[in-house]
Amino acid sequence: MTEQHDAETPAPGPGDATGSDDAAGPAEAALPGTADAAGWRRLHPLSPLLRGGLVLLVIAGIVLANFRDRFVELFFADRVWNGRDGVDIDLSTEGDVVDLYEYLLEEGLLLLVLGGILAVILLIVLFSWIAWRFHTYRIDGEAVEEQSGVLFRKHRRAPLDRIQSVNLQRPLPARVLGLTKIEVLTGGQGGKVDLAYLSHRDAKTVREQILRLAAAKRGGAAGRAAGVAAAPAAATPGTISAPAPVGPDGYVYETSSSGLTARAQDFVDLDVDPAALAAQTLVRVPVARLAGSIALSWEAVITVVILVGVVVGGAVLEPALILGVIPLLIVMAGIMFGQFNKGFNFTLSRSDDAVRTGAGLTSTVTETVPFGRIHAVEARQPLLWRGFGWWKVRITTAGHSLAQGGQNAMQNVVLPVGREPDVLRVIETLLPGVGDEEHEIAGLRNGLSGAAHGYLGAGRRGAAVLLWGRSRAGMRIADADRPEATLRIRRGALTRSFAVMPVLRAQSVQLRRPLLHRFLGLASLQAHTVLGPVRVEMRGLELAAAQRTFDELAATVLRVQNAEAQQRAGIAPEPEAPRHPREPQE
């Protein structure tokens, strides 16, 4: 047998299998289900059905429905042709054609065939049960772990201090069965642990426990996490102790004793978990606004332009060309419905130590991102949205990178469509300390849609590389003397954008001069974060200004990150040495 380990850090040894005793005690008491001696727990018994068993049964049914007469010919060809010369077997009863079921009944083969089908189903159930028995998870004071596989063992481990977000995913079949998948994302490439599946209420309990332990591990909320986890410490394993459910409007729902009522609440995703007590709903997206934003998006505009062109071309040249628009309409309709499906009933709320988004029509996704895990925020405004004042906000986090499954229309989106006050509220929530004061909110508004006072603009020849976006392009290092220092960049003509990156999250700073920039005496300045959709780069800068800004930004990054490191280590910050920016180079 082969055992495969996918982990951010080496798997724990026998001596530390259950993690630290201090953290493991509350975790064990608060988690649902019964753990074995090493702390491993099993997922819901119906998990194999959603991970592949249901698909296998559907495929088997389709194959049998379409090729059942061929199976009879394959296994009973001699009896078919010897008993009924010149007669074919089919599913109908017209003419001399014999019905398959009548033939099996007459020949006494019906019970044999049904027994074979039952045996296949039992084998599928048996293999699913074995897979379920060997698929376990464990949460302790150090990591979230998952083990699966029978012949080929697989062990995945997500350290608590590297968790970027914890998501709940509920496809439609899972919602029907009352199940939910937990997706734990970390900062490494491919660093993801999936707990598929748990009952919906158990999944929400497990999610909250992971977030509490991760906050305690990071050290920012150790006291709060210990206080919250201490209450259920005396609870019996396998039970869920929760306060009275609270809805988004603050109304306290009665705890229902009816299993049917509880299943109905789980199906509609009524948020009844303990975090709802502290959560504050910040933004809701109306359905009409979501539909309007999709209708005015670039995808819709391009579809309409192509449709008009094909229709006109068909009327002038060849009518058969009109048929070529059908596949395009199907594809674009699927893309737009996907955007509507993933943005339906979108809400953004916050708790004590995380921000949470939830949306979905046929399948729902709830994403929880702890504060401090967001590397960049960007607000975007397509041309046709300007008349309504609409913006879309997306983020870059280490768990959602381009190398981990690619990007789609809604991935990394924390606001599908909203007005300017909504955007400012979202940025203030995602980046604590950036928009806490009135003057800070005014500074964000100045960069988002204002005149960009205090921003370094593009050079005189910048129109050659920025085209119509030269007048809007600009960058600024805001609050350079504070730990909450940010780099802000605005750009775009047809689609306006405003990006904000905490300087603390910068991994490197780059000044580069492509061929056209060198020819025009310009330069490009970029701050690198983890791979993601938000690109923090300013092009078309005058060379001298770009070099001065590069020195200032590099010094700010070093100063802020050193202060953060010293604060974590409990060391008093050293007095800052005078800086000497280099002279502009030709």
C-alpha positions in Angstrom: 0.0 0.0 0.0 1.1 3.5 -0.8 0.5 6.6 1.5 0.5 10.0 0.0 1.0 13.2 2.1 -0.2 16.6 0.8 0.7 19.0 3.6 1.9 22.5 4.3 4.1 21.1 7.0 5.2 17.5 7.9 2.4 15.3 9.3 2.5 15.0 13.0 4.2 12.0 14.6 2.8 9.6 17.2 3.9 11.9 20.0 1.8 14.8 18.9 -1.1 13.2 17.1 -3.7 15.1 18.9 -1.9 18.5 19.1 -1.6 20.5 22.3 -3.7 19.5 25.2 -4.8 23.0 25.8 -6.3 23.5 22.4 -7.5 20.0 21.8 -9.7 19.9 24.9 -12.2 22.6 23.8 -12.0 21.5 20.2 -12.9 17.9 21.0 -15.8 19.0 23.2 -17.2 21.4 20.7 -17.0 19.3 17.6 -19.9 17.0 16.6 -19.7 13.2 16.5 -17.5 10.8 18.3 -13.7 10.7 17.9 -11.5 7.7 18.2 -8.4 7.5 20.5 -6.3 9.6 18.1 -9.1 12.2 17.6 -10.2 11.2 14.1 -13.8 11.6 13.2 -15.9 10.3 10.3 -17.9 12.3 7.8 -21.6 11.9 7.1 -22.5 8.3 6.0 -24.1 9.7 2.8 -20.9 11.4 1.8 -19.8 8.7 -0.7 -23.2 9.1 -2.5 -22.4 12.7 -3.4 -18.7 12.1 -4.1 -19.3 9.6 -6.9 -21.8 6.9 -5.9 -24.8 8.9 -7.2 -23.1 9.7 -10.5 -22.1 6.0 -10.9 -25.7 4.9 -10.3 -27.0 7.5 -12.9 -24.5 6.4 -15.5 -25.3 2.7 -14.9 -29.0 3.5 -15.3 -28.5 5.3 -18.5 -26.3 2.5 -19.9 -28.9 -0.1 -19.0 -31.7 1.9 -20.4 -30.0 2.4 -23.8 -28.3 -1.0 -24.2 -30.4 -3.5 -22.3 -31.4 -5.4 -25.5 -27.7 -5.7 -26.3 -27.0 -7.1 -22.9 -29.6 -9.8 -23.4 -28.2 -10.7 -26.8 -24.7 -10.9 -25.3 -25.6 -13.2 -22.4 -28.6 -15.2 -23.8 -28.0 -15.1 -27.6 -28.3 -18.9 -28.0 -31.7 -19.1 -26.2 -33.0 -16.0 -28.0 -32.2 -17.2 -31.5 -33.0 -20.9 -30.9 -36.3 -20.2 -29.3 -37.5 -17.5 -31.6 -36.1 -17.8 -35.1 -36.3 -14.7 -37.1 -37.6 -12.6 -34.3 -35.6 -9.6 -32.9 -35.7 -8.3 -29.3 -36.6 -4.6 -28.8 -38.3 -2.4 -26.3 -41.6 -2.1 -28.2 -44.3 -4.7 -29.1 -45.1 -3.8 -32.7 -45.3 -6.5 -35.3 -43.1 -9.5 -34.6 -40.9 -7.6 -32.2 -40.8 -9.2 -28.7 -40.9 -7.0 -25.6 -37.8 -7.5 -23.5 -39.6 -7.8 -20.2 -42.1 -10.3 -21.6 -39.2 -12.4 -22.9 -37.4 -12.4 -19.6 -40.6 -13.3 -17.8 -41.5 -16.1 -20.2 -38.0 -17.6 -20.0 -37.8 -17.3 -16.2 -34.8 -14.9 -16.4 -36.5 -11.9 -14.8 -35.4 -12.8 -11.2 -31.9 -13.6 -12.4 -31.6 -10.2 -14.1 -33.1 -8.4 -11.1 -30.7 -10.3 -8.8 -27.8 -9.2 -10.9 -28.8 -5.5 -10.7 -29.3 -5.9 -7.0 -25.8 -7.4 -6.6 -24.3 -4.5 -8.5 -26.1 -2.0 -6.3 -24.9 -3.9 -3.2 -21.4 -3.9 -4.4 -21.5 -0.1 -5.0 -23.0 0.3 -1.4 -20.2 -1.9 0.0 -17.4 -0.1 -1.7 -18.9 3.3 -0.7 -19.2 2.1 2.9 -15.5 1.0 2.9 -14.5 4.3 1.5 -16.5 6.1 4.1 -14.9 4.1 6.9 -11.4 5.1 5.7 -12.3 8.8 5.2 -11.7 10.7 8.4 -10.8 14.2 9.6 -9.3 15.7 12.7 -9.1 19.2 14.1 -6.7 19.9 16.9 -4.7 22.9 18.2 -2.2 22.8 15.3 -4.0 21.8 12.0 -7.0 20.5 10.2 -6.3 17.1 8.8 -8.0 14.7 6.4 -7.2 11.1 5.6 -8.8 9.1 2.8 -8.2 6.1 0.5 -8.1 2.3 1.1 -5.3 0.9 -1.1 -3.7 4.3 -1.7 -3.8 6.4 1.5 -3.9 10.2 1.2 -3.2 12.6 4.1 -3.8 16.3 3.7 -2.9 18.8 6.5 -3.8 22.5 6.8 -1.9 24.3 9.6 -4.2 26.7 11.5 -1.8 29.6 11.3 -1.8 29.3 7.4 -5.6 29.1 6.9 -6.7 31.8 4.5 -10.5 31.1 4.4 -13.1 28.5 5.4 -15.9 28.0 2.9 -19.2 26.2 3.0 -20.3 24.8 -0.4 -23.8 23.3 -0.9 -24.6 22.0 -4.4 -28.2 21.3 -5.1 -28.0 17.5 -4.4 -26.2 18.2 -1.1 -28.9 20.7 -0.1 -31.6 18.1 -0.8 -29.9 15.6 1.5 -29.1 18.3 4.1 -25.3 18.1 3.6 -22.6 20.7 3.2 -18.9 20.6 2.2 -16.3 22.5 4.2 -13.4 23.9 2.1 -10.3 24.9 4.1 -7.9 27.0 2.0 -4.3 27.7 3.0 -1.6 29.9 1.5 0.3 27.2 -0.3 -0.2 26.0 -3.9 -2.8 23.3 -3.8 -3.2 23.8 -0.1 -6.8 22.8 0.3 -8.5 20.4 2.7 -12.1 19.4 1.7 -14.4 17.9 4.4 -17.1 16.4 2.1 -19.7 16.0 3.5 -21.2 16.9 6.9 -24.7 17.7 7.9 -25.4 21.4 7.4 -25.6 22.2 11.1 -22.5 20.2 12.0 -20.6 21.8 9.1 -21.4 25.3 10.5 -20.3 24.2 14.0 -17.0 22.7 12.6 -16.4 25.9 10.6 -16.8 28.1 13.7 -14.4 25.9 15.7 -11.8 26.0 12.9 -12.0 29.8 12.8 -11.7 30.1 16.6 -8.7 27.9 16.8 -7.1 29.6 13.8 -7.6 33.0 15.5 -6.1 31.7 18.8 -3.2 30.2 16.9 -2.4 33.5 15.2 -2.4 35.1 18.7 -4.7 38.0 17.8 -7.8 36.5 19.5 -6.4 34.0 22.0 -8.3 35.3 24.9 -11.6 35.6 23.0 -11.3 32.2 21.5 -10.6 30.6 24.9 -13.6 32.4 26.4 -15.9 31.3 23.6 -14.6 27.7 23.6 -14.7 27.3 27.3 -18.5 27.3 27.6 -19.1 24.1 25.6 -16.1 22.3 27.1 -18.2 20.3 29.4 -20.7 19.3 26.7 -21.0 15.7 25.8 -19.2 14.8 22.5 -21.7 14.4 19.7 -24.0 17.2 20.9 -24.2 20.7 19.6 -24.7 23.4 22.1 -25.8 26.7 20.5 -27.6 29.8 21.5 -31.1 30.5 20.2 -30.9 31.0 16.4 -30.9 34.6 15.2 -31.9 35.6 11.8 -30.4 38.4 9.7 -33.0 40.9 10.9 -32.3 40.2 14.6 -35.4 38.2 15.1 -34.8 35.3 17.5 -36.3 32.1 16.1 -37.6 29.4 18.3 -35.6 26.2 18.4 -37.8 23.7 16.5 -38.3 20.2 17.7 -39.7 19.2 14.3 -37.1 17.4 12.1 -39.1 18.5 9.0 -38.9 22.1 10.0 -35.2 21.8 10.8 -34.6 20.2 7.4 -36.5 23.0 5.7 -34.4 25.7 7.4 -31.3 23.8 6.4 -32.4 23.7 2.8 -33.0 27.4 2.5 -29.7 28.1 4.3 -31.2 30.0 7.2 -28.2 31.2 9.1 -28.8 29.7 12.6 -25.2 29.2 13.7 -23.8 30.8 16.8 -21.8 33.3 14.8 -25.1 35.0 13.7 -25.2 36.6 17.2 -22.1 38.6 16.4 -22.4 38.9 12.7 -23.3 42.3 11.2 -24.8 42.3 7.7 -23.1 45.1 5.8 -24.2 44.8 2.2 -27.1 43.1 0.5 -27.4 43.0 -3.3 -31.0 43.3 -4.6 -32.0 40.8 -7.3 -33.0 43.6 -9.7 -29.6 45.3 -9.4 -27.8 42.0 -10.0 -29.8 41.3 -13.1 -29.3 44.8 -14.4 -25.5 44.6 -13.8 -25.3 41.4 -15.8 -27.4 42.8 -18.6 -25.0 45.8 -18.8 -21.8 43.8 -18.5 -19.2 43.5 -21.2 -20.2 39.9 -21.8 -23.8 41.0 -22.6 -22.7 43.9 -24.8 -20.3 41.7 -26.8 -23.1 39.1 -27.3 -25.5 41.7 -28.6 -22.9 43.1 -31.0 -22.1 39.7 -32.4 -25.8 38.8 -32.6 -26.6 41.9 -34.6 -23.6 41.3 -36.9 -24.6 37.7 -37.6 -28.2 38.6 -38.2 -27.3 41.5 -40.6 -24.7 39.2 -42.3 -27.3 36.5 -42.7 -29.8 38.9 -44.2 -27.3 40.4 -46.7 -25.2 37.4 -47.5 -26.5 34.0 -46.6 -29.6 33.3 -44.3 -27.9 30.0 -43.1 -25.4 32.2 -41.2 -28.1 33.0 -38.7 -28.0 29.4 -37.4 -24.4 30.0 -36.3 -25.5 32.3 -33.6 -27.4 29.5 -31.7 -24.2 28.0 -30.1 -23.1 31.5 -29.1 -26.4 32.3 -27.5 -26.3 29.0 -25.5 -22.8 29.6 -24.2 -23.4 33.2 -23.3 -26.7 32.4 -21.7 -24.9 29.8 -19.6 -22.3 32.3 -18.5 -24.8 34.9 -17.5 -27.0 32.5 -15.7 -23.9 31.3 -13.8 -23.2 34.9 -12.7 -26.8 35.3 -11.6 -26.8 31.9 -9.9 -23.6 32.7 -7.9 -24.6 36.3 -7.1 -28.2 35.6 -6.1 -29.1 36.7 -2.6 -25.5 38.0 -2.0 -24.8 39.2 1.5 -21.6 40.4 3.2 -21.3 40.4 6.9 -18.6 40.5 9.6 -18.0 38.8 12.9 -15.4 39.6 15.5 -12.4 38.3 13.6 -13.6 37.5 10.0 -15.6 38.7 7.1 -18.2 36.4 5.5 -19.9 36.3 2.1 -22.8 34.1 1.1 -24.7 33.7 -2.2 -26.2 31.2 -4.5 -29.5 30.1 -6.0 -29.3 26.4 -7.0 -26.1 25.9 -5.1 -24.9 28.1 -2.2 -21.4 29.1 -1.2 -20.5 30.7 2.2 -16.9 32.0 2.4 -15.3 33.1 5.6 -12.0 35.1 5.4 -10.2 35.9 8.6 -9.0 39.5 8.9 -5.4 40.0 7.9 -5.5 37.4 5.1 -6.5 39.8 2.4 -3.6 41.0 0.2 -5.3 43.4 -2.1 -8.7 44.9 -2.8 -9.9 46.2 -6.2 -13.1 48.1 -7.2 -14.0 47.9 -10.9 -16.6 49.8 -12.9 -17.5 48.9 -16.5 -18.5 51.7 -18.8 -22.2 51.0 -18.8 -22.3 50.9 -15.0 -21.2 54.5 -14.5 -24.7 56.0 -15.0 -26.0 54.0 -12.1 -22.9 54.4 -9.9 -22.3 50.7 -9.7 -19.0 49.0 -8.8 -17.8 45.4 -8.3 -15.2 44.6 -5.6 -12.9 41.6 -5.7 -9.9 40.6 -3.6 -6.7 38.6 -3.7 -6.1 36.1 -1.0 -3.4 33.4 -0.8 -6.1 30.6 -0.9 -7.6 31.7 -4.2 -4.8 32.0 -6.7 -4.7 31.7 -10.5 -2.8 28.5 -10.1 -5.5 26.8 -8.0 -8.3 26.2 -10.5 -8.3 29.4 -12.5 -10.6 32.4 -12.3 -14.3 32.6 -13.1 -16.8 35.5 -13.2 -17.5 35.3 -9.4 -14.3 33.9 -7.8 -12.7 36.2 -5.3 -15.7 38.6 -5.7 -16.8 40.1 -2.4 -19.4 42.5 -3.9 -21.0 41.6 -7.3 -22.5 45.0 -7.7 -23.0 47.9 -5.3 -23.0 51.7 -5.0 -20.2 53.9 -3.9 -21.2 53.8 -0.1 -21.3 50.0 -0.3 -17.8 49.9 -1.9 -16.4 52.2 0.8 -18.0 50.1 3.5 -16.6 46.9 2.0 -13.0 48.3 1.8 -13.2 49.6 5.4 -14.4 46.1 6.5 -11.8 44.1 4.6 -8.8 46.4 5.5 -9.3 47.4 9.2 -7.7 50.8 10.0 -7.9 52.0 6.4 -11.3 53.8 6.5 -12.0 54.1 10.3 -12.0 57.9 10.3 -14.0 60.4 8.3 -10.9 61.8 6.6 -9.8 58.3 5.7 -13.2 57.6 4.1 -12.8 60.9 2.2 -9.4 59.7 1.0 -10.8 56.5 -0.3 -13.6 58.4 -2.1 -11.0 60.7 -3.5 -9.2 57.8 -5.2 -12.3 55.9 -6.2 -14.3 58.5 -8.0 -12.9 61.9 -7.0 -10.2 64.1 -8.5 -7.3 62.1 -7.1 -5.7 64.9 -5.1 -2.2 63.9 -3.9 -1.8 61.1 -6.5 1.2 60.8 -8.8 -0.1 60.9 -12.3 1.2 59.5 -15.5 3.9 61.2 -17.5 3.4 63.5 -20.4 4.0 60.7 -22.9 1.9 58.3 -20.9 -0.9 58.3 -23.4 1.2 56.2 -25.7 0.9 53.3 -23.3 -2.3 54.2 -21.4 -4.4 55.5 -24.3 -7.5 57.2 -22.9 -6.8 56.1 -19.4 -3.9 58.6 -18.9 -6.1 61.3 -17.3 -7.4 58.8 -14.6 -4.2 56.9 -13.9 -2.4 57.7 -10.6 -0.8 56.1 -7.6 -0.3 57.1 -4.0 1.3 55.8 -0.8 -1.2 56.6 1.9 -0.4 56.8 5.6 3.2 55.9 5.0 4.1 56.6 8.7 1.4 54.2 10.1 1.2 50.4 10.3 -1.9 50.6 8.1 0.0 52.2 5.2 -1.5 51.3 1.8 -0.5 51.6 -1.9 -3.4 52.9 -3.9 -3.6 52.8 -7.7 -6.4 54.0 -10.0 -6.5 53.4 -13.7 -8.7 52.5 -16.7 -10.8 54.2 -19.3 -13.5 51.8 -20.5 -13.4 49.9 -17.2 -12.3 52.0 -14.2 -10.5 50.4 -11.3 -9.2 51.4 -7.9 -6.8 49.0 -6.1 -5.7 49.2 -2.5 -2.9 47.0 -1.2 -1.7 47.0 2.4 2.0 47.7 2.3 2.4 45.0 5.0 1.4 42.4 2.4 3.9 43.4 -0.3 6.3 40.6 -1.1 8.5 42.6 -3.5 8.6 45.9 -5.3 9.7 46.2 -9.0 10.6 49.0 -11.3 10.7 47.9 -14.9 11.0 49.6 -18.3 9.6 47.7 -21.3 10.8 48.7 -24.7 8.1 51.3 -25.4 8.6 52.8 -21.9 12.3 53.1 -22.4 11.8 54.7 -25.8 9.4 57.3 -24.2 11.4 57.9 -21.0 8.8 56.2 -18.9 8.8 53.4 -16.3 6.3 51.0 -14.7 6.1 50.4 -10.9 4.6 47.2 -9.5 4.1 45.8 -6.0 3.9 42.0 -5.9 1.5 40.1 -3.7 0.4 36.5 -3.9 -0.9 35.4 -7.3 -4.5 36.6 -7.8 -6.9 38.7 -9.8 -5.8 42.1 -8.5 -2.8 43.6 -10.2 -1.1 46.4 -8.3 0.8 48.1 -11.1 1.1 51.7 -12.4 2.4 52.2 -15.9 3.4 55.3 -17.8 5.2 57.1 -15.0 8.0 59.6 -15.6 11.3 57.8 -15.0 12.5 60.2 -12.3 9.2 60.2 -10.5 9.1 56.4 -10.7 12.5 56.0 -9.2 11.7 58.4 -6.3 8.4 56.5 -5.6 10.2 53.2 -5.8 12.6 54.2 -3.1 9.8 55.6 -0.9 7.7 52.5 -1.4 10.6 50.1 -0.7 11.5 52.0 2.5 7.9 52.0 3.6 7.6 48.2 3.1 10.7 47.5 5.1 9.7 49.9 7.9 6.2 48.5 8.2 7.2 44.8 8.0 10.1 45.2 10.4 7.8 46.9 12.9 5.3 44.1 12.5 7.9 41.5 13.1 9.2 43.3 16.2 5.7 43.6 17.6 5.1 39.9 17.2 8.4 39.1 18.9 7.7 41.6 21.7 10.7 43.8 20.8 10.6 47.5 21.1 11.0 49.2 17.7 14.3 50.8 17.0 14.5 54.4 16.0 14.3 54.9 12.3 17.5 55.8 10.5 17.5 58.7 8.1 16.7 57.7 4.5 18.7 58.9 1.5 16.8 58.4 -1.7 19.0 57.9 -4.6 19.3 60.5 -7.3 17.3 60.1 -10.5 19.2 58.2 -13.1 19.0 58.8 -16.8 
